Amino acid sequence: MPVAGVVSDSLAIDSAVAGHGTGSLLAHIAELEAALAQAKGQTANGVVELDDQRVLQDVGIYRYHHPLEDAAAYKERLRSLEVEMDTIVKSGRAVLAADMFTFSGSLAKGRKMTADLSKLMLRAYNAEADNCVRSLRSGNIVTAKKRLQSAVTAIEKLGAIMEMRVNPEYHVLRVRELELTADFQVKVQEERERAREERELLREQRRAEQELAAERERLEKERAHYQSALESLRFQGDQAAIAELSSRLAQIDLAIEQNDYRIANIRAGYVYVISNIGAFGPDVVKIGMTRRLEPLDRVRELGDASVPFPYDVHVLYFSNDAITLENELHKEFAGRRVNFVNERREFFFATPAEVREILEKKTGGLLEFTEKPQADQYFQSKGRWPRT
C-alpha cells in the first residue's frame, strides 16, 4: 500500500486526535509522511542504488542465506516466518514507543496518539517491506535490504520525540523474509534448469540406446547373411572365399561385441571438444560427452538454430569411462568457466590447444586433433556484416 494512502487511512481512523484541532500534530504527521516517502530512495549514509542490474553486477554470484534442500522447504520456512511476524504484530510489539508521552497535558491522550502513530508507521513500514518482496529478483537482495533499512531509519529519526522505532526483532524477521524469498526464487530457477537438463540427458540416453539397438540388429542380419554364404562356399570347397568370409565374420563378431559393451556400459562414450568462433569468440570451447553411436550427430544437434553457425570439432575421443574423463577436464578448467552460476553449462575460456595438452596427459596421446577451426560460414559471412 502506498505511504500516502496509509496516512490518509490512519487520519480517518484517528478522529479523536484530529478533533483537538491541533495543527502541530497534523503538521508532524505530514512531515513523517514526506520523510518516509523520501526515505524510500535513500539510506542513512547516502543514496540507495536502485538499478537492479548494476547491483547484480556489483554483488557477483548469489550465495544462499538459508540453504534448504528444495523449493518446498523454502515455502514451508516462509509460512513459519509469517506466523512469527503475525505474533509480534498482534501483541503490539512491532513498533516500540514511549508510553509516558503526554498530549494536551493528558497521559491517556498521549498514549492514544502514540498508539495511532505507531499503527501508521507500522503500516508504512509493512507497505515498504511488501513492495520489496514483490519487486525482488533472483539474487538481488542488496537493494531490497537498503530500501527496508531506510524506512527503519526514517521512523526512528522522525519518531525520536516519542522514542518511536521499529522493533529490531520484527525487522530481523522481515529481512529474513526477503532472504528466504530470494533463496526460494533461485532454488526454483535451479530446479527448473536441472529438470530441463535431466530431460535432455534422458532424451540423449534414449537416442543412444535406440541407435545401439538398431546397430545390433543390423550387425546380426549382416552376420546371418555372411554365415549363410559361408556355408555355401564350404559346400563348394572354395578355400580362398571361405577365408575371406571367415575374416569378415570375425570383424562382425568383434563389432557386435563392442556394440554390446556400449549397451551394457553406460559410462562408455565420446568426449568432444568443440568451438563456435562466430557465436562465442576465438577462445571459448565446449567440453562434453555423448554415448551416441555417431557422435557427430550430437554435435550437429548442438549447432541447430540456437546458434548462428555450426560448431567446429577439435577432437572426438572414445573412452570406456567418458563420464569420468569429462568431469576431470571440467575440473581442470573450473576457474575459467563462462557460466559460474550454472556449472552444468560446459563452456570454458580456453583454446583447443590448451584442452589438447590436458587431454593428452590423461589419455596418453591422441591420434587426431584439429587445432584451428574451419568456421567456413563465419568467415564467409563476416565480410558482409554491416560496418559499425
DALIN-V355123 format. One record per helix or strand of 2 or more residues. SS is the DSSP state (H for helix, E for strand). FROM is the first residue (numbers start at 0). LEN is the number of residues. If there is no record, write none. Layout:
ss->SS from->FROM len->LEN
ss->SS from->FROM len->LEN
This chain:
ss->H from->2 len->11
ss->H from->14 len->4
ss->H from->22 len->17
ss->H from->51 len->8
ss->H from->70 len->20
ss->E from->94 len->2
ss->H from->106 len->28
ss->H from->141 len->17
ss->H from->159 len->3
ss->E from->164 len->2
ss->H from->167 len->69
ss->H from->238 len->26
ss->E from->268 len->7
ss->H from->276 len->4
ss->E from->283 len->7
ss->H from->294 len->8
ss->E from->311 len->8
ss->H from->321 len->11
ss->H from->333 len->3
ss->E from->346 len->3
ss->H from->351 len->12
ss->H from->375 len->7
